[in-house]
Amino acid sequence: MSETLPARPALRRPLILAAVCAAMFMIAVEATIVSTAMPQIAAQLGDLHLYSWVFAGFLLSQTAMTMVFGKLADLFGRKPVLLVGIGIFLIGSALCGLAWSIPALIGFRLLQGVGAGAIQPVCLTVVGDLYPGAERAKVQGYLASVWGFSSVVGPLAGGLIIQHMSWAWIFWINIPVGLVSAALFVAFLHERVATAQRHVDIAGATLFAIGIAALMVAVTELGNGAVAPMLLAAAVFAAAAAAFAVQQRRARDPIISFALWRRRPIATANLATLLSGMSVIGLSTFLPMYVQGVMGRSALVAGFALTVMVLGWPIGATVASRVFPRFGLRRTLLFGAALLPLGAVPFLLLTPASSPLLAGSGSLVIGLGMGFLTTSAIVLIQGSVGWAERGAATASSVFSRNLGSTLGATVLGGVLNLGLAGSAVSFERIREMLDRPDLARAEPAVTAALSGALHWTFWGIFLIAVAALLAATRVPHQASSGARASAPK
């Protein structure tokens, strides 16, 4: 196994951190800026039935490749993997702007997702290498602020680009940002990787990527009600998973260390992260639907009710970085996990006559909880391992959150479908109500049916948040002592 001693003079670290923030900004802004432009893109390219796959394809390939690139960063060092990831992402971005059809755009988004699968976990790993435990938590707060900032800037930038320029610039805007980030990594991130024979488990990496991609397709198609594609994807997943398990047992240096995943600090923190990801994606998906379709409020008001969660996230992460040296990582993580079900309670109390401030208060508390939980979890996981496993361990946390988002969207979408099954309300009618919130007051029967179904999803969010809290209680006490730096300054 290779080992590195990164050069970390005080003047160099801020420049490396700037490169990390720039690279992470590309990934963070991607979802919001593309979602703003997609109606216009779809209007020009057609194939509206494939609309959702423009987003699902990106998440699919990102999740499938996260663990693979995390392992490669442990084998070959962080910088080469980061530069390859940025290169793939920028090539995918350039091609997305040249897409001539929705299927072509989906294919190029898959390529973008592969690059994102390298950038996000390895950037977080670089932070773990460069900063000791207390400083590492503070930097995680900075990175959370990048995500919060992008959620505000993305829709604004997307709207301005669509209004004044070609939609292709939605993707091409990544290119200068990525080039600056790559140049900073080349100039300032210096590693001394020990010379050793490296064995890349290509077969294992391929089987893992195929298996996770098939799992996500199966989950997505299940949510869409497409039984035949779901069964086919599930069969591919089962076959790939079985072959992957056999391959990992005989590989000299397996791509996934089952022993790493079985360690209690990592297993419990990742489970809490996965469940928190499920609850947050449910809130992001269904709260705007309730505010617009049931409460009859505008899209702007619905956006506010959700945006406060994104603003609370970096605040929670920043506060967590300041309090965990005093209270410990485990208590900080538990506090964040406890805020999740607490923040879900206001959604159970929503009625058509409720103020949007009630929904916003719940979103804010959940955002604060996610800031505490995710920051503590990543610092805890990185502090539980040495350099040679930090890339894989960090990737496991990113992988868990992404997988949780996919599972949450499907599970809670299924809950909504079951809630609507007993009513005569069609999804077409719901779409009309979302486009014209004034219809919510004109058709009380439809509003009541949608309100009842969405309340079932809010109960689902609450129960998943409770499960995340229970998982957090299983994090061992001694894990909080692991927040240390393993490489000398």
C-alpha positions in Angstrom: 0.0 0.0 0.0 1.3 3.4 -0.9 1.8 6.2 1.6 2.1 9.9 1.3 3.5 12.8 3.3 1.8 15.9 1.9 3.7 19.1 2.1 1.7 21.4 4.3 3.4 24.8 4.8 1.0 27.4 6.2 1.1 29.5 3.1 0.3 26.6 0.8 -2.8 25.2 2.5 -5.1 28.2 1.8 -4.3 27.9 -1.9 -5.0 24.2 -1.9 -8.2 24.9 0.0 -9.2 27.4 -2.7 -8.7 24.7 -5.3 -10.9 22.4 -3.3 -13.6 25.0 -2.9 -13.6 25.7 -6.6 -13.8 22.1 -7.6 -16.6 21.4 -5.0 -18.5 24.5 -6.3 -18.6 22.9 -9.8 -20.3 19.8 -8.3 -22.6 21.7 -5.9 -23.9 24.3 -8.4 -24.5 21.6 -11.1 -27.9 20.4 -9.8 -29.5 23.9 -9.2 -28.2 25.6 -12.3 -29.2 22.7 -14.6 -32.7 22.3 -13.0 -33.4 25.9 -13.7 -32.5 25.6 -17.4 -34.0 22.1 -18.1 -37.5 23.3 -19.1 -35.9 25.4 -21.9 -33.4 22.7 -22.9 -36.2 20.0 -23.1 -38.4 22.4 -25.1 -35.6 22.6 -27.7 -34.3 19.0 -27.7 -37.6 17.1 -27.1 -38.0 13.7 -25.5 -39.8 15.0 -22.4 -40.3 11.4 -21.2 -36.5 11.2 -20.6 -36.5 14.5 -18.6 -35.7 13.0 -15.2 -32.8 10.9 -16.5 -30.8 14.1 -17.2 -30.6 14.4 -13.4 -30.7 10.7 -12.5 -27.9 9.8 -14.9 -25.5 12.2 -13.3 -26.2 10.9 -9.8 -26.1 7.3 -11.0 -22.5 7.5 -12.4 -21.3 9.7 -9.6 -22.5 7.2 -7.0 -21.2 4.2 -8.9 -17.7 5.6 -9.2 -17.2 7.3 -5.8 -15.8 4.3 -4.0 -13.6 3.3 -7.0 -11.9 6.7 -7.1 -11.6 6.8 -3.3 -9.6 3.6 -3.5 -7.5 4.8 -6.4 -6.6 7.9 -4.4 -5.2 5.7 -1.6 -3.2 3.8 -4.2 -1.8 6.5 -6.4 -2.1 9.7 -4.3 -4.8 12.4 -4.3 -3.5 14.8 -7.0 -3.5 12.5 -10.0 -7.0 11.2 -9.3 -8.3 14.7 -8.8 -6.8 15.9 -12.0 -8.2 13.0 -13.9 -11.6 13.6 -12.3 -11.6 17.3 -13.2 -10.5 16.5 -16.7 -13.4 14.0 -17.2 -15.9 16.4 -15.7 -14.8 19.3 -18.0 -14.9 17.1 -21.1 -18.4 16.0 -20.1 -19.4 19.7 -19.5 -18.1 20.7 -22.9 -20.0 17.9 -24.6 -23.2 18.6 -22.7 -23.2 22.1 -24.2 -22.9 20.5 -27.7 -25.7 17.9 -27.1 -28.1 17.6 -30.1 -30.7 15.5 -28.3 -31.9 14.5 -24.8 -30.3 11.0 -25.1 -27.0 12.6 -26.1 -27.3 15.0 -23.1 -28.0 12.1 -20.8 -24.9 10.3 -22.1 -22.7 13.3 -21.5 -24.2 13.8 -18.1 -23.2 10.3 -17.3 -19.6 11.3 -18.2 -19.9 14.4 -16.0 -21.0 12.2 -13.1 -18.0 10.0 -13.5 -15.8 13.1 -13.0 -17.9 14.2 -10.0 -17.4 10.7 -8.5 -13.7 11.5 -8.3 -13.8 15.2 -7.4 -16.1 15.2 -4.3 -14.6 12.3 -2.2 -11.0 13.1 -3.1 -11.4 16.8 -2.3 -12.7 15.9 1.1 -9.8 13.4 1.5 -7.3 16.2 0.7 -8.9 18.3 3.5 -8.5 15.3 5.8 -4.8 15.0 4.8 -4.0 18.7 5.3 -5.7 19.6 8.5 -5.7 18.0 11.9 -9.0 17.2 13.6 -10.1 20.5 15.1 -9.1 22.5 11.9 -10.6 19.8 9.7 -14.1 20.4 11.2 -13.8 24.2 10.6 -12.8 23.6 6.9 -15.8 21.2 6.6 -17.9 24.2 7.6 -16.3 26.2 4.8 -17.2 23.5 2.3 -20.8 23.4 3.6 -20.9 27.1 2.9 -19.9 26.4 -0.7 -22.9 24.2 -1.1 -25.2 26.8 0.5 -23.8 29.5 -1.7 -24.3 27.4 -4.8 -27.9 26.7 -4.0 -28.6 30.4 -4.0 -26.4 31.4 -6.9 -27.3 28.4 -9.2 -30.9 29.3 -9.9 -30.0 33.0 -10.4 -27.1 32.2 -12.7 -29.2 29.7 -14.6 -32.0 32.2 -15.1 -29.7 34.9 -16.4 -27.9 32.5 -18.8 -31.2 31.2 -20.2 -32.5 34.8 -20.6 -29.4 36.3 -22.2 -27.2 33.5 -23.6 -27.4 30.0 -25.1 -28.3 27.2 -22.7 -25.0 25.6 -23.5 -23.3 28.1 -21.2 -25.1 26.3 -18.3 -22.4 23.6 -18.8 -19.5 25.6 -20.4 -19.3 27.9 -17.3 -17.7 25.0 -15.5 -14.6 25.0 -17.8 -12.8 28.2 -16.5 -13.6 27.2 -12.9 -12.3 23.7 -13.4 -9.1 24.9 -15.1 -8.3 27.3 -12.3 -8.9 24.5 -9.7 -6.6 22.1 -11.7 -3.9 24.7 -12.0 -3.9 25.3 -8.3 -3.7 21.6 -7.5 -0.8 21.2 -9.9 1.1 24.2 -8.5 0.5 23.7 -4.7 -0.6 20.1 -3.9 2.7 18.2 -3.5 2.7 14.6 -2.4 5.5 12.2 -1.8 4.0 8.8 -2.6 6.1 5.9 -1.5 7.3 3.7 -4.3 5.5 0.4 -4.1 4.0 -2.2 -6.4 0.3 -1.3 -6.8 -2.4 -3.8 -7.8 -5.5 -2.2 -9.2 -8.6 -4.4 -8.9 -10.0 -3.6 -12.3 -12.4 -6.5 -12.3 -13.7 -5.5 -8.8 -14.0 -1.8 -9.8 -16.0 -2.8 -13.0 -18.3 -5.1 -11.2 -18.9 -2.6 -8.4 -19.8 0.2 -10.9 -22.1 -2.1 -12.8 -23.8 -3.3 -9.7 -24.4 0.1 -8.1 -25.6 1.5 -11.5 -28.0 -1.4 -11.8 -29.2 -0.9 -8.3 -29.9 2.7 -8.8 -31.7 2.0 -12.1 -33.8 -0.6 -10.4 -34.7 1.8 -7.6 -35.5 4.6 -10.0 -37.6 2.5 -12.3 -39.5 1.1 -9.2 -40.3 4.7 -8.3 -41.6 5.2 -11.9 -43.7 2.1 -11.7 -41.8 0.4 -14.6 -41.8 -3.2 -13.5 -40.0 -4.9 -16.4 -37.0 -2.6 -16.5 -36.9 -2.7 -12.7 -36.7 -6.5 -12.6 -34.0 -6.6 -15.3 -31.9 -4.1 -13.5 -32.4 -5.9 -10.2 -31.2 -9.2 -11.9 -28.1 -7.4 -13.2 -27.5 -6.0 -9.7 -27.8 -9.4 -8.1 -25.4 -11.1 -10.6 -22.9 -8.3 -10.3 -23.1 -8.2 -6.5 -22.4 -12.0 -6.3 -19.5 -11.8 -8.7 -18.1 -8.8 -6.9 -18.2 -10.6 -3.5 -16.2 -13.5 -5.0 -13.7 -11.1 -6.7 -13.1 -9.2 -3.5 -12.2 -12.3 -1.6 -9.5 -13.3 -4.0 -8.2 -9.9 -5.1 -4.7 -9.0 -3.7 -5.8 -5.4 -3.0 -9.7 -5.3 -3.2 -11.4 -2.1 -4.4 -13.8 -2.3 -1.4 -12.5 -3.3 2.0 -15.3 -5.2 3.8 -13.2 -5.0 7.0 -13.2 -1.2 6.7 -17.0 -1.0 6.3 -17.5 -3.4 9.3 -15.6 -1.1 11.7 -18.3 0.2 14.1 -17.4 3.9 13.9 -17.6 3.9 10.1 -20.6 1.5 9.8 -22.7 3.5 12.2 -21.8 6.9 11.0 -22.4 5.8 7.4 -25.8 4.4 8.3 -26.8 7.6 10.0 -25.6 9.5 6.9 -27.6 7.3 4.6 -30.8 7.8 6.6 -30.3 11.5 6.9 -29.8 11.7 3.1 -33.1 9.9 2.7 -35.0 12.3 4.9 -33.4 15.4 3.3 -34.2 14.3 -0.3 -37.8 13.7 0.8 -38.1 17.2 2.2 -36.5 18.7 -0.9 -38.9 16.8 -3.2 -42.2 17.1 -1.4 -42.2 20.3 0.7 -42.4 22.5 -2.4 -45.3 20.4 -3.7 -47.2 20.9 -0.5 -46.6 24.7 -0.3 -47.7 25.2 -4.0 -50.3 22.4 -4.5 -52.0 22.4 -1.1 -51.3 25.8 0.5 -51.7 27.6 -2.9 -48.5 29.6 -2.5 -46.2 30.7 -5.3 -43.0 28.9 -6.4 -41.0 31.8 -4.8 -42.6 31.1 -1.4 -42.0 27.4 -1.8 -38.4 28.0 -2.7 -38.0 30.1 0.5 -39.5 27.4 2.7 -36.8 25.0 1.3 -33.9 27.4 0.9 -33.7 28.1 4.7 -32.6 24.5 5.0 -29.7 25.1 2.8 -28.8 28.2 4.7 -29.0 26.3 8.0 -26.7 23.6 6.8 -23.5 25.7 6.7 -24.4 27.4 9.9 -24.8 24.1 11.7 -21.5 22.9 10.2 -19.7 26.0 11.3 -21.1 25.8 14.9 -20.3 22.1 15.0 -16.6 22.8 14.1 -16.4 25.1 17.1 -18.1 23.0 19.7 -16.9 19.5 19.1 -13.4 20.0 20.6 -15.3 20.7 23.9 -18.2 18.2 23.7 -16.6 15.5 21.5 -17.6 14.3 18.0 -20.1 11.7 19.2 -22.2 14.2 21.2 -22.0 16.7 18.4 -23.2 14.1 15.9 -26.0 13.0 18.3 -27.2 16.6 18.7 -27.4 17.0 14.9 -29.2 13.7 14.5 -31.7 14.7 17.2 -32.5 17.9 15.3 -33.7 15.9 12.3 -36.9 14.4 13.8 -37.4 17.7 15.8 -37.3 19.6 12.5 -39.7 17.1 10.8 -42.4 17.7 13.4 -43.7 21.0 11.9 -44.4 19.2 8.6 -46.7 16.8 10.5 -48.6 19.9 11.7 -49.0 21.6 8.3 -52.5 22.4 7.0 -53.7 24.3 3.9 -54.1 27.4 6.1 -50.7 27.1 7.7 -48.2 29.9 7.4 -45.1 29.1 5.2 -43.1 30.2 8.2 -44.0 26.9 9.9 -42.6 25.0 7.0 -39.6 27.2 6.9 -38.9 26.7 10.6 -38.8 22.9 10.1 -36.5 23.3 7.2 -34.1 25.5 9.1 -33.9 23.0 12.0 -33.3 20.1 9.7 -30.6 22.1 7.9 -28.9 22.8 11.2 -29.1 19.2 12.1 -27.5 18.1 8.8 -24.7 20.6 9.3 -23.9 19.1 12.8 -24.4 15.5 11.6 -22.5 15.5 8.3 -19.5 17.5 9.6 -19.1 15.3 12.7 -19.5 12.1 10.6 -16.9 13.0 8.1 -14.4 14.2 10.7 -15.1 11.1 12.8 -14.6 8.7 9.8 -11.4 10.4 8.6 -10.0 10.4 12.1 -10.7 6.7 12.5 -8.2 5.6 9.7 -4.7 6.4 8.6 -3.6 7.9 5.2 -3.7 4.6 3.4 -7.4 4.1 4.0 -8.6 7.7 4.2 -9.6 8.0 0.6 -11.8 4.9 0.7 -13.2 5.8 4.1 -14.1 9.3 3.0 -15.7 8.0 -0.2 -17.8 5.6 1.9 -19.4 8.6 3.5 -20.1 10.4 0.2 -21.4 7.1 -1.3 -23.8 6.6 1.7 -25.3 10.0 1.3 -25.8 9.7 -2.4 -27.3 6.3 -2.1 -29.6 7.6 0.6 -30.8 10.3 -1.7 -31.7 7.8 -4.4 -33.4 5.4 -1.9 -35.3 8.2 -0.2 -36.7 9.6 -3.4 -38.0 6.2 -4.4 -39.3 5.1 -1.0 -41.1 8.3 -0.3 -42.3 8.6 -3.8 -43.9 5.2 -3.4 -45.5 6.4 -0.2 -47.0 9.4 -2.1 -48.3 7.0 -4.8 -50.0 4.8 -2.2 -51.5 7.8 -0.6 -53.0 8.9 -3.9 -54.1 5.4 -4.9 -57.4 5.6 -3.1 -58.4 8.9 -4.7 -59.5 10.0 -8.1 -56.7 12.6 -8.4 -54.4 12.2 -11.4 -50.8 13.2 -11.6 -51.7 15.4 -14.6 -54.1 17.4 -12.4 -51.4 17.7 -9.7 -49.0 19.1 -12.3 -51.6 21.7 -13.3 -52.0 22.7 -9.7 -48.3 23.2 -9.3 -48.2 25.3 -12.4 -51.2 27.4 -11.1 -51.2 27.5 -7.3 -54.5 29.4 -7.4 -56.3 26.2 -8.3 -55.5 24.8 -4.8 -58.4 26.9 -3.4 -60.7 26.3 -6.4 -60.7 22.5 -6.1 -60.8 21.5 -2.4 -61.3 17.8 -3.1 -58.1 17.6 -5.1 -56.3 19.7 -2.5 -57.5 17.4 0.3 -56.4 14.3 -1.5 -52.9 15.7 -2.2 -52.7 17.0 1.3 -53.5 13.6 2.8 -51.0 11.8 0.5 -48.2 14.3 1.3 -48.8 14.0 5.0 -48.0 10.3 4.7 -44.7 11.3 3.1 -44.0 13.7 5.9 -44.6 10.9 8.4 -42.1 8.8 6.3 -39.6 11.6 6.6 -40.1 11.8 10.4 -39.7 8.0 10.9 -36.6 8.0 8.7 -35.2 10.9 10.8 -35.9 8.9 14.0 -34.1 5.9 12.5 -31.1 8.2 11.7 -31.1 9.3 15.4 -31.1 5.7 16.5 -28.2 4.8 14.2 -26.3 7.8 15.6 -26.7 6.4 19.2 -24.8 3.3 18.0 -21.7 5.4 17.2 -19.1 4.2 19.9 -17.9 6.6 22.5 -14.2 6.0 21.7 -14.7 7.1 18.1 -14.7 10.7 19.0 -11.0 10.5 20.0 -10.1 9.6 16.5 -10.2 13.1 15.1 -6.5 13.4 14.6 -4.2 14.2 11.8 -2.0 11.3 10.6 0.5 13.2 8.6 3.0 15.7 10.0 2.9 19.4 9.2 
